[in-house]
Amino acid sequence: MANRINSSMTAIVILSAVVGAGIAMTVTRSTAQTASRPARTPDGKPNFSGVWQPNNEAYWDVQAHEARPGAVTQPGVYPAYDFASVPAAPVLALGAAAGVPGSLGVVGDDGEIPYKPEAAAMKKENRANWIDRDP
């Protein structure tokens, strides 16, 4: 009797393994096919919509940057020194949540983006007015 139970259990285990392997192969095959065809908009351009969330500090700046006490800062007691800046009044209430962690950045090669002078000025202005311009 025990021998019959063992042989039927063995058959069930083998059948389960075969079915599981078949499902895994089907899922893997369908995932590979989906990944090879990127989504397109109706006009044929790549579809970049969706949720984009970096897994590092790139949401503050894609270039390497130092840690800052706040997203918007102002000169502190020693205005001649950039490193002595303090959080500006609008972000002070946010506390540590408004602090900007340092990052090595995600831009390759030398880490620089070749901004045109007017674009670099706009980036600097946007950073200074982050509290008003960032949604």
Secondary structure, DSSP 8 states (H G I E B T S, - for coil): -HHHHHHHHHHHHHHHHHHHHHHHHHHHHHHHHHHHS--B-TTSSB---S----SSGGGT-SS-B--BSSSSEE--S-TT-GGG-EE-HHHHTTGGGG-B--B--S--TTS-----HHHHHHHHHHHHTHHHH--
